[in-house]
Amino acid sequence: MARPLAHLVVSTGLATLQWIQTGRLAPTIAPLISGFLIDGDHLVDFARYQASGRKSEGRIVLPLHGWEYAILLFLVRRILGKQIIDGLLLGYVGHLVVDQITNTTTHPLTYFLSFRWWRGFPSNLFTHTSEAHVDWMNGSLTELWKHF
C-alpha cells in the first residue's frame, strides 16, 4: 500500500519535471496539489467511520480516487490553460498509477469511482483495506502523522 510519503516523493519529482519544462510556478505546484493532496479524501472515510461509532460498515468511498477525473481534466485542459491542467493531470495520473500498482485490488476497475459507486463502494474491492484502513481510522486526527 502506498503511503502518503511515497505520493509526496512522486509528486515532487513530477513537479520538478514541470519546473524544468515550464519554468513557471503554477504548473510546478499543480502536480503537488493533484498528486499528493488527493489523499485528503481519506478524511471522508475517516469522518464516516468516526460518526458510525467506529463500526466498520464494509464501505470505502474515496471520492477523489477515480480515473474519471483524469478523463475530465484531459477534456477541460483548453479552458484553464494547458500547462496548469497538464500539471494537474500529471500529478493525478501519477497518484492513481502508484495506487493501482502498489495497492492490492480485487478488480481492475476498482479505481473507477463509477464502478465503486455501482457496486455500493464495498471495501473488499481493496483487499488491503480491512485492517490497514481500520487501523489508522481508530486513531485521532492528531495521530494521522504516524501513518505517513
C-alpha angles and dihedrals in degrees: 000000000000112000121213090255090061090053091048091053093048092045091049090052091050091047089053090053089050090051091050092049100041108017087213128121101222096054088045094054093043097080090050091054097046098032100046110019091052086085088069085088088074084075088068089062091041090055092046091050093048092046091052091059091259093298116149106230094183094248132116119182106180091181096195097047103090135115087222089077091056089052090048092049090051091051096048098042092110093057100057100030128282099248096051094044091046088054092049091046092048093052094043095049090044090054095048093046091053090048093045091051101040103034118076109232131179096218132037091229095055092112093058107097091207091055092051091046091050089052094045097256095281114190090218088078084074104051092191095055104077094075104016096050095043091048095059093036091058090066128074127262089258091057096054092096088072089070093053 
